[in-house]
Amino acid sequence: MHPPPPGAWRRLCKNPVAVVTMTVLAVVFAFAFLGPFVFHADPHATSSAQFAAPSAAHPFGTDNNGRDVLARVMEGARISLLVGLCGALISLLIGTSYGLVSGYAGGRTDAVMMRFVEILYSIPRLIIIILATAAFDHSFKEWLNAGGHTVLVGYSKIIILILALGCIEWLTMARIVRGQVLGLKNLQFVAAARALGQSHVRIIVRHLLPNITGIVIIYLTLTIPTVILVESFLSFLGLGIQAPQASWGSLLADGAQVINPIRSYWWLLLFPAAVMSLTLLALNFLGDALRDALDPRAQR
């Protein structure tokens, strides 16, 4: 059995790129979730200060409705990060379970399961997400109202978007996990577990899953920015997060609408784009750093 490499956390902390990226992500999360407690501004409150440039009163300026852009970017960061994290975790759960079963079963079962994955790969993912949000949004709102969950009605599209993204982005995870399991299941520690009479479920959970944890964690850090990008793209097109909520994509769409050759309200694009780009860049660099830290052949 190949346990996780010792000293992975120590190697990660010695990597200056990893330290910088983790610091950046900590700042972004603090900005998104703790910022509203420090900077008390309603992201939906309108005012007469339309298109006000950045100032002490409005550090990120205001938009066409006089709403504070800093508060809007904080809200957009919360929603985009929530969609990215929850969607990636759903894809992690589905993809890891599917890949473990497919790789361990092998034979005809593995062939059928992988053909199903290939069929799903051939369907444009954006079309599925758009159809899911359009088809289930109204019914889901009625179900929430009937169940007395009126507080969640305004977040129905966000919930559907999270579920749709999670149920689409698991395909690559399943193929990666399946490939890892195919290489592990014929090793001696698995044969010894079978000889001891351990059940298939116990072998998968106790022996195979711990050995693929590293690659799963690495790919998780790369799935989060993918989900965020897809959500932002849909929101930019007006098919994702809807007003009055805001995400990075919808904020960029609002900024793009008021950019013209006569006058440029640059702050409406700069600040959402900067925070989003910084987050995605940090997540991708963190994935590379985790790959190095969790590599059992790494000599640091």
TIMAR-63843 format. One record per residue (C-alpha): residue number from 0; residue in one letter; x, y, z. Coordinates in Angstrom, 1 decimal. Example, Ala and Ser with C-alpha at 12.3 -4.5 7.8 and 13.67 -1.06 7.14 Angstrom:
2
(0, 'A', (12.3, -4.5, 7.8)),
(1, 'S', (13.7, -1.1, 7.1)),
This chain:
300
(0, 'M', (0.0, 0.0, 0.0)),
(1, 'H', (1.2, 3.5, -0.8)),
(2, 'P', (0.2, 5.9, 1.9)),
(3, 'P', (0.1, 9.7, 1.3)),
(4, 'P', (3.6, 11.0, 1.2)),
(5, 'P', (4.9, 12.2, 4.6)),
(6, 'G', (5.7, 15.9, 5.0)),
(7, 'A', (3.3, 17.0, 2.3)),
(8, 'W', (2.2, 20.0, 4.3)),
(9, 'R', (5.7, 20.9, 5.2)),
(10, 'R', (6.8, 20.8, 1.5)),
(11, 'L', (3.7, 22.8, 0.6)),
(12, 'C', (4.6, 25.5, 3.2)),
(13, 'K', (8.2, 25.6, 1.9)),
(14, 'N', (7.0, 26.3, -1.6)),
(15, 'P', (6.9, 30.2, -2.0)),
(16, 'V', (4.3, 30.0, -4.8)),
(17, 'A', (2.0, 27.9, -2.5)),
(18, 'V', (2.4, 30.3, 0.4)),
(19, 'V', (1.6, 33.3, -1.9)),
(20, 'T', (-1.4, 31.6, -3.5)),
(21, 'M', (-2.9, 30.4, -0.1)),
(22, 'T', (-2.4, 34.0, 1.2)),
(23, 'V', (-4.2, 35.4, -1.8)),
(24, 'L', (-7.1, 33.0, -1.4)),
(25, 'A', (-7.4, 33.7, 2.3)),
(26, 'V', (-7.6, 37.4, 1.5)),
(27, 'V', (-10.2, 36.8, -1.1)),
(28, 'F', (-12.3, 34.7, 1.2)),
(29, 'A', (-12.0, 37.3, 4.0)),
(30, 'F', (-12.9, 40.0, 1.5)),
(31, 'A', (-16.0, 38.1, 0.4)),
(32, 'F', (-17.3, 36.7, 3.7)),
(33, 'L', (-15.9, 39.1, 6.3)),
(34, 'G', (-15.8, 42.3, 4.3)),
(35, 'P', (-19.5, 43.1, 4.7)),
(36, 'F', (-19.0, 43.2, 8.5)),
(37, 'V', (-16.3, 45.8, 8.1)),
(38, 'F', (-17.7, 47.8, 5.2)),
(39, 'H', (-21.4, 48.3, 5.9)),
(40, 'A', (-23.0, 48.9, 2.5)),
(41, 'D', (-26.1, 47.4, 1.0)),
(42, 'P', (-25.2, 46.0, -2.5)),
(43, 'H', (-28.8, 46.5, -3.6)),
(44, 'A', (-29.4, 50.0, -2.3)),
(45, 'T', (-29.7, 52.6, -5.0)),
(46, 'S', (-28.7, 56.3, -4.7)),
(47, 'S', (-28.4, 59.5, -6.7)),
(48, 'A', (-24.6, 59.1, -7.0)),
(49, 'Q', (-24.7, 57.4, -10.4)),
(50, 'F', (-21.3, 56.5, -12.0)),
(51, 'A', (-19.4, 58.0, -9.2)),
(52, 'A', (-15.7, 57.4, -9.5)),
(53, 'P', (-13.8, 55.6, -6.8)),
(54, 'S', (-13.5, 57.8, -3.7)),
(55, 'A', (-13.3, 57.5, 0.1)),
(56, 'A', (-17.1, 57.1, 0.3)),
(57, 'H', (-17.1, 54.5, -2.5)),
(58, 'P', (-13.7, 52.9, -2.8)),
(59, 'F', (-14.8, 51.0, -5.9)),
(60, 'G', (-17.1, 53.7, -7.3)),
(61, 'T', (-20.8, 53.3, -8.0)),
(62, 'D', (-22.8, 51.8, -11.0)),
(63, 'N', (-25.6, 53.2, -13.2)),
(64, 'N', (-28.1, 52.9, -10.3)),
(65, 'G', (-25.9, 54.4, -7.7)),
(66, 'R', (-25.1, 51.1, -6.0)),
(67, 'D', (-21.8, 50.7, -4.3)),
(68, 'V', (-19.5, 48.6, -6.5)),
(69, 'L', (-17.4, 47.4, -3.6)),
(70, 'A', (-20.5, 45.9, -1.9)),
(71, 'R', (-21.5, 44.4, -5.3)),
(72, 'V', (-18.1, 42.8, -5.8)),
(73, 'M', (-18.2, 41.3, -2.3)),
(74, 'E', (-21.6, 39.8, -3.0)),
(75, 'G', (-20.5, 38.6, -6.4)),
(76, 'A', (-17.4, 37.0, -4.8)),
(77, 'R', (-19.6, 35.2, -2.2)),
(78, 'I', (-22.0, 33.8, -4.9)),
(79, 'S', (-19.3, 32.9, -7.4)),
(80, 'L', (-17.1, 31.2, -4.7)),
(81, 'L', (-20.2, 29.4, -3.3)),
(82, 'V', (-21.2, 28.1, -6.7)),
(83, 'G', (-17.6, 27.1, -7.5)),
(84, 'L', (-17.0, 25.3, -4.2)),
(85, 'C', (-20.4, 23.5, -4.0)),
(86, 'G', (-20.4, 22.6, -7.7)),
(87, 'A', (-16.9, 21.2, -7.4)),
(88, 'L', (-17.7, 19.2, -4.3)),
(89, 'I', (-20.7, 17.7, -6.0)),
(90, 'S', (-18.6, 16.8, -9.0)),
(91, 'L', (-16.0, 15.4, -6.7)),
(92, 'L', (-18.5, 13.1, -4.9)),
(93, 'I', (-20.1, 11.8, -8.2)),
(94, 'G', (-16.9, 11.5, -10.2)),
(95, 'T', (-14.9, 9.8, -7.4)),
(96, 'S', (-17.6, 7.3, -6.7)),
(97, 'Y', (-18.2, 6.6, -10.3)),
(98, 'G', (-14.6, 6.2, -11.1)),
(99, 'L', (-13.9, 3.9, -8.1)),
(100, 'V', (-16.7, 1.6, -9.1)),
(101, 'S', (-15.9, 1.5, -12.8)),
(102, 'G', (-12.2, 0.9, -12.3)),
(103, 'Y', (-12.6, -1.7, -9.6)),
(104, 'A', (-15.3, -3.6, -11.3)),
(105, 'G', (-13.4, -3.7, -14.6)),
(106, 'G', (-14.5, -5.9, -17.6)),
(107, 'R', (-17.9, -5.3, -19.1)),
(108, 'T', (-19.2, -3.1, -16.3)),
(109, 'D', (-16.2, -0.8, -16.8)),
(110, 'A', (-16.8, -0.7, -20.5)),
(111, 'V', (-20.5, 0.2, -20.2)),
(112, 'M', (-19.8, 2.8, -17.6)),
(113, 'M', (-17.1, 4.5, -19.7)),
(114, 'R', (-19.2, 4.4, -22.8)),
(115, 'F', (-21.9, 6.3, -20.8)),
(116, 'V', (-19.3, 8.9, -19.8)),
(117, 'E', (-18.2, 9.3, -23.5)),
(118, 'I', (-21.9, 9.8, -24.5)),
(119, 'L', (-22.2, 12.6, -21.9)),
(120, 'Y', (-18.9, 14.1, -23.2)),
(121, 'S', (-20.4, 14.4, -26.7)),
(122, 'I', (-23.3, 16.5, -25.4)),
(123, 'P', (-22.5, 20.3, -25.1)),
(124, 'R', (-22.4, 21.0, -21.4)),
(125, 'L', (-23.5, 24.6, -21.6)),
(126, 'I', (-26.7, 23.5, -23.4)),
(127, 'I', (-27.5, 21.0, -20.6)),
(128, 'I', (-27.0, 23.7, -17.9)),
(129, 'I', (-29.1, 26.3, -19.8)),
(130, 'L', (-31.9, 23.7, -20.3)),
(131, 'A', (-31.8, 22.6, -16.7)),
(132, 'T', (-32.0, 26.2, -15.3)),
(133, 'A', (-34.8, 27.0, -17.7)),
(134, 'A', (-36.8, 23.8, -17.1)),
(135, 'F', (-36.6, 23.5, -13.4)),
(136, 'D', (-36.5, 27.0, -12.0)),
(137, 'H', (-40.2, 27.6, -12.0)),
(138, 'S', (-41.1, 24.2, -10.6)),
(139, 'F', (-38.4, 24.4, -7.9)),
(140, 'K', (-39.7, 27.8, -6.8)),
(141, 'E', (-43.2, 26.4, -6.5)),
(142, 'W', (-41.8, 23.4, -4.5)),
(143, 'L', (-40.0, 25.8, -2.2)),
(144, 'N', (-43.1, 27.9, -1.7)),
(145, 'A', (-45.2, 24.8, -1.0)),
(146, 'G', (-42.7, 23.6, 1.5)),
(147, 'G', (-42.6, 26.9, 3.4)),
(148, 'H', (-39.0, 27.6, 2.3)),
(149, 'T', (-39.9, 31.1, 1.1)),
(150, 'V', (-36.4, 32.4, 2.1)),
(151, 'L', (-34.8, 30.2, -0.5)),
(152, 'V', (-37.1, 31.1, -3.3)),
(153, 'G', (-34.9, 34.0, -4.4)),
(154, 'Y', (-31.9, 31.6, -4.5)),
(155, 'S', (-33.6, 28.9, -6.6)),
(156, 'K', (-31.6, 29.6, -9.7)),
(157, 'I', (-28.4, 29.6, -7.8)),
(158, 'I', (-29.2, 26.2, -6.3)),
(159, 'I', (-30.2, 24.8, -9.6)),
(160, 'L', (-27.0, 26.2, -11.2)),
(161, 'I', (-24.9, 24.6, -8.5)),
(162, 'L', (-26.6, 21.2, -8.9)),
(163, 'A', (-26.4, 21.4, -12.7)),
(164, 'L', (-22.7, 22.4, -12.7)),
(165, 'G', (-21.9, 19.6, -10.2)),
(166, 'C', (-23.7, 17.0, -12.2)),
(167, 'I', (-21.9, 18.0, -15.4)),
(168, 'E', (-18.3, 18.6, -14.3)),
(169, 'W', (-17.7, 15.1, -12.8)),
(170, 'L', (-16.8, 13.4, -16.1)),
(171, 'T', (-13.1, 14.2, -16.1)),
(172, 'M', (-12.8, 13.4, -12.4)),
(173, 'A', (-14.4, 10.0, -13.0)),
(174, 'R', (-11.9, 9.2, -15.8)),
(175, 'I', (-8.9, 10.2, -13.7)),
(176, 'V', (-10.0, 8.2, -10.7)),
(177, 'R', (-10.8, 5.2, -12.9)),
(178, 'G', (-7.3, 5.3, -14.4)),
(179, 'Q', (-5.7, 5.4, -10.9)),
(180, 'V', (-7.8, 2.5, -9.6)),
(181, 'L', (-7.0, 0.4, -12.7)),
(182, 'G', (-3.3, 0.8, -11.7)),
(183, 'L', (-3.9, 0.0, -8.0)),
(184, 'K', (-6.3, -2.8, -7.9)),
(185, 'N', (-3.9, -5.5, -9.1)),
(186, 'L', (-1.2, -4.6, -6.6)),
(187, 'Q', (-0.3, -6.9, -3.7)),
(188, 'F', (-2.0, -5.0, -0.9)),
(189, 'V', (-5.4, -5.3, -2.7)),
(190, 'A', (-4.7, -9.0, -3.4)),
(191, 'A', (-3.9, -9.4, 0.3)),
(192, 'A', (-7.2, -7.7, 1.3)),
(193, 'R', (-9.1, -10.0, -1.0)),
(194, 'A', (-7.3, -13.1, 0.4)),
(195, 'L', (-8.3, -11.9, 3.9)),
(196, 'G', (-12.0, -12.0, 2.8)),
(197, 'Q', (-12.6, -8.3, 2.9)),
(198, 'S', (-15.7, -7.0, 1.1)),
(199, 'H', (-15.5, -5.1, -2.1)),
(200, 'V', (-16.8, -2.0, -0.4)),
(201, 'R', (-14.2, -2.2, 2.3)),
(202, 'I', (-11.4, -2.6, -0.2)),
(203, 'I', (-12.6, 0.4, -2.1)),
(204, 'V', (-13.1, 2.6, 1.0)),
(205, 'R', (-10.2, 1.5, 3.1)),
(206, 'H', (-7.5, 0.7, 0.5)),
(207, 'L', (-8.1, 2.3, -2.8)),
(208, 'L', (-9.7, 5.6, -1.8)),
(209, 'P', (-6.8, 6.7, 0.5)),
(210, 'N', (-4.3, 6.0, -2.3)),
(211, 'I', (-6.1, 8.4, -4.8)),
(212, 'T', (-6.8, 11.2, -2.3)),
(213, 'G', (-3.8, 13.2, -3.5)),
(214, 'I', (-4.8, 13.3, -7.2)),
(215, 'V', (-8.4, 13.9, -6.2)),
(216, 'I', (-7.5, 17.0, -4.1)),
(217, 'I', (-5.3, 18.3, -6.9)),
(218, 'Y', (-8.0, 18.0, -9.4)),
(219, 'L', (-10.5, 19.5, -7.0)),
(220, 'T', (-8.5, 22.7, -6.9)),
(221, 'L', (-8.6, 22.8, -10.8)),
(222, 'T', (-12.4, 22.0, -10.9)),
(223, 'I', (-13.3, 25.0, -8.7)),
(224, 'P', (-12.0, 27.6, -11.2)),
(225, 'T', (-13.6, 25.7, -14.1)),
(226, 'V', (-17.0, 25.8, -12.4)),
(227, 'I', (-16.6, 29.5, -11.6)),
(228, 'L', (-15.7, 30.3, -15.2)),
(229, 'V', (-18.7, 28.5, -16.5)),
(230, 'E', (-21.0, 30.2, -14.1)),
(231, 'S', (-19.5, 33.6, -14.8)),
(232, 'F', (-19.8, 33.0, -18.6)),
(233, 'L', (-23.5, 32.1, -18.2)),
(234, 'S', (-24.1, 35.1, -15.9)),
(235, 'F', (-22.3, 37.3, -18.4)),
(236, 'L', (-24.8, 36.2, -21.1)),
(237, 'G', (-27.7, 36.7, -18.7)),
(238, 'L', (-28.4, 33.0, -18.3)),
(239, 'G', (-27.0, 32.5, -14.9)),
(240, 'I', (-27.3, 34.5, -11.7)),
(241, 'Q', (-30.1, 37.0, -12.1)),
(242, 'A', (-30.7, 40.5, -10.5)),
(243, 'P', (-30.9, 41.6, -7.7)),
(244, 'Q', (-28.1, 39.0, -6.9)),
(245, 'A', (-24.7, 39.5, -8.5)),
(246, 'S', (-21.9, 37.3, -9.5)),
(247, 'W', (-18.6, 38.1, -11.1)),
(248, 'G', (-20.0, 37.3, -14.5)),
(249, 'S', (-23.1, 39.6, -14.1)),
(250, 'L', (-20.9, 42.4, -12.8)),
(251, 'L', (-18.7, 42.1, -15.8)),
(252, 'A', (-21.8, 42.2, -18.0)),
(253, 'D', (-23.0, 45.4, -16.3)),
(254, 'G', (-19.6, 47.0, -16.8)),
(255, 'A', (-19.4, 46.0, -20.4)),
(256, 'Q', (-22.8, 47.7, -21.2)),
(257, 'V', (-21.6, 51.1, -20.1)),
(258, 'I', (-18.2, 51.0, -21.8)),
(259, 'N', (-18.2, 53.3, -24.9)),
(260, 'P', (-15.8, 55.4, -26.9)),
(261, 'I', (-17.2, 58.6, -25.4)),
(262, 'R', (-16.8, 57.8, -21.7)),
(263, 'S', (-15.4, 54.8, -20.0)),
(264, 'Y', (-16.5, 53.9, -16.5)),
(265, 'W', (-13.5, 51.7, -16.0)),
(266, 'W', (-14.0, 50.8, -12.4)),
(267, 'L', (-17.1, 48.8, -13.3)),
(268, 'L', (-14.9, 46.3, -15.2)),
(269, 'L', (-11.6, 46.7, -13.5)),
(270, 'F', (-12.5, 45.6, -9.9)),
(271, 'P', (-14.7, 42.6, -10.6)),
(272, 'A', (-12.2, 41.4, -13.3)),
(273, 'A', (-9.2, 41.9, -11.0)),
(274, 'V', (-10.7, 40.0, -8.1)),
(275, 'M', (-12.0, 37.2, -10.3)),
(276, 'S', (-8.7, 36.9, -12.2)),
(277, 'L', (-6.7, 36.9, -9.0)),
(278, 'T', (-8.8, 34.1, -7.5)),
(279, 'L', (-8.7, 31.9, -10.6)),
(280, 'L', (-4.9, 32.4, -11.0)),
(281, 'A', (-4.3, 31.5, -7.3)),
(282, 'L', (-6.4, 28.4, -7.5)),
(283, 'N', (-4.5, 27.1, -10.6)),
(284, 'F', (-1.1, 27.8, -9.0)),
(285, 'L', (-2.3, 26.1, -5.8)),
(286, 'G', (-3.2, 23.0, -7.9)),
(287, 'D', (0.4, 22.9, -9.3)),
(288, 'A', (1.8, 23.4, -5.8)),
(289, 'L', (-0.3, 20.6, -4.4)),
(290, 'R', (0.8, 18.3, -7.2)),
(291, 'D', (4.4, 18.9, -6.2)),
(292, 'A', (3.8, 18.5, -2.5)),
(293, 'L', (1.7, 15.3, -2.8)),
(294, 'D', (4.1, 13.7, -5.2)),
(295, 'P', (5.7, 10.8, -3.3)),
(296, 'R', (8.8, 11.0, -5.5)),
(297, 'A', (9.3, 14.7, -4.5)),
(298, 'Q', (12.6, 15.3, -2.8)),
(299, 'R', (12.6, 18.5, -0.9)),
